[in-house]
Amino acid sequence: MPTVAMDYVTAACPADSTNMWRRPTWTNTNLFTIWGLRRYGHVPGALAAAEKLQRATVEMVGRNYEEFGTTFEFYDSNGKLAPPYLARKSSKASGGVRDYHWTAANVFYLLHTPNATLP
């Protein structure tokens, strides 16, 4: 799930941006969204949407882990660019930080507590 609406395009947030909070997917925001959808499971489609987002999140992280042997802080919401080539990650200034433990913790949680909701 992108961090901004896919149809929201401005000079500060171009449609093809992969820079941190300007469109990429973060497992943190996906996890909070999944919890919220489960909490409001009485709303038609909410539980199905939570399941779909949970499955997509785990698969996205797993696919990239298989390819690169690590987890990443954020991922391309369009699925076009691999995490090491996103803006901020491909620059030498970023230091090429890898192994984001919150991503690993989020996926662990999604795998081992699949029906959890917000408290």
C-alpha positions as CSV (number, residue, x, y, z in Angstrom):
1,M,0.0,0.0,0.0
2,P,1.6,3.3,-1.0
3,T,2.1,6.1,1.6
4,V,0.1,8.5,-0.5
5,A,-2.9,8.0,-2.8
6,M,-1.8,6.7,-6.2
7,D,-3.8,9.5,-7.9
8,Y,-2.2,12.3,-5.8
9,V,0.4,13.9,-7.9
10,T,2.1,17.2,-7.1
11,A,5.6,18.7,-7.8
12,A,6.6,17.5,-4.3
13,C,5.2,14.1,-4.9
14,P,5.4,13.0,-8.5
15,A,3.6,9.8,-9.6
16,D,6.9,8.0,-10.1
17,S,8.6,9.0,-6.9
18,T,10.3,6.2,-4.9
19,N,11.7,8.6,-2.2
20,M,10.8,7.5,1.3
21,W,7.3,8.8,2.2
22,R,6.4,10.0,-1.3
23,R,4.8,6.7,-2.5
24,P,6.8,3.7,-1.3
25,T,5.3,0.9,0.8
26,W,6.3,0.5,4.4
27,T,5.4,-2.7,6.3
28,N,4.7,-0.4,9.3
29,T,1.8,1.4,7.6
30,N,0.6,-1.8,6.1
31,L,0.5,-3.5,9.5
32,F,-1.5,-0.6,11.0
33,T,-3.9,-0.7,8.1
34,I,-4.4,-4.4,8.5
35,W,-5.1,-4.0,12.2
36,G,-7.6,-1.2,11.5
37,L,-9.4,-3.3,8.8
38,R,-9.7,-6.2,11.1
39,R,-11.0,-4.0,13.9
40,Y,-13.8,-2.8,11.6
41,G,-14.4,-6.3,10.2
42,H,-18.2,-5.7,10.4
43,V,-17.8,-3.3,7.4
44,P,-18.3,-5.3,4.2
45,G,-15.0,-6.1,2.5
46,A,-12.8,-5.1,5.4
47,L,-11.7,-8.5,6.4
48,A,-11.1,-9.6,2.8
49,A,-9.0,-6.4,2.3
50,A,-7.0,-7.1,5.4
51,E,-6.3,-10.7,4.2
52,K,-5.2,-9.4,0.8
53,L,-2.9,-6.7,2.2
54,Q,-1.4,-9.1,4.7
55,R,-0.7,-11.7,2.1
56,A,0.8,-9.1,-0.3
57,T,3.0,-7.6,2.4
58,V,4.4,-11.0,3.4
59,E,5.0,-12.0,-0.2
60,M,6.6,-8.7,-1.1
61,V,9.1,-8.9,1.8
62,G,9.7,-12.7,1.1
63,R,10.3,-12.2,-2.6
64,N,12.9,-9.4,-2.0
65,Y,14.5,-11.4,0.8
66,E,15.0,-14.3,-1.5
67,E,16.6,-12.1,-4.1
68,F,18.8,-9.9,-1.9
69,G,19.1,-11.8,1.4
70,T,17.9,-9.0,3.6
71,T,14.9,-7.0,4.5
72,F,14.4,-3.3,3.6
73,E,13.0,-0.3,5.2
74,F,10.6,0.4,2.4
75,Y,9.6,-1.0,-1.0
76,D,8.3,0.3,-4.4
77,S,4.5,0.4,-4.2
78,N,4.3,-0.1,-7.9
79,G,6.6,-3.2,-7.7
80,K,8.8,-1.9,-10.5
81,L,12.1,-1.1,-8.7
82,A,13.9,-3.4,-6.4
83,P,14.5,-1.9,-2.9
84,P,18.3,-1.2,-3.4
85,Y,17.5,1.0,-6.4
86,L,14.8,3.2,-4.8
87,A,15.6,6.9,-4.3
88,R,17.6,7.4,-1.0
89,K,18.8,3.8,-1.1
90,S,20.7,4.0,-4.3
91,S,22.5,7.2,-3.3
92,K,26.0,6.9,-1.8
93,A,24.8,9.4,0.9
94,S,22.4,6.8,2.4
95,G,25.2,4.4,3.2
96,G,23.2,1.5,1.7
97,V,21.6,0.6,5.1
98,R,20.1,-2.9,5.1
99,D,18.5,-5.4,7.5
100,Y,15.6,-3.3,8.8
101,H,14.5,-5.2,11.9
102,W,11.1,-3.6,12.1
103,T,10.3,-5.0,8.7
104,A,11.4,-8.5,9.9
105,A,9.4,-8.0,13.1
106,N,6.3,-6.9,11.2
107,V,6.4,-9.9,8.9
108,F,7.1,-12.3,11.9
109,Y,4.0,-10.8,13.6
110,L,1.9,-11.2,10.4
111,L,2.9,-14.8,10.1
112,H,2.4,-15.8,13.7
113,T,-0.6,-13.6,14.7
114,P,-2.6,-13.6,11.5
115,N,-6.0,-12.5,12.9
116,A,-4.8,-9.8,15.3
117,T,-6.6,-6.4,15.4
118,L,-5.9,-3.1,17.0
119,P,-6.2,-3.2,20.8
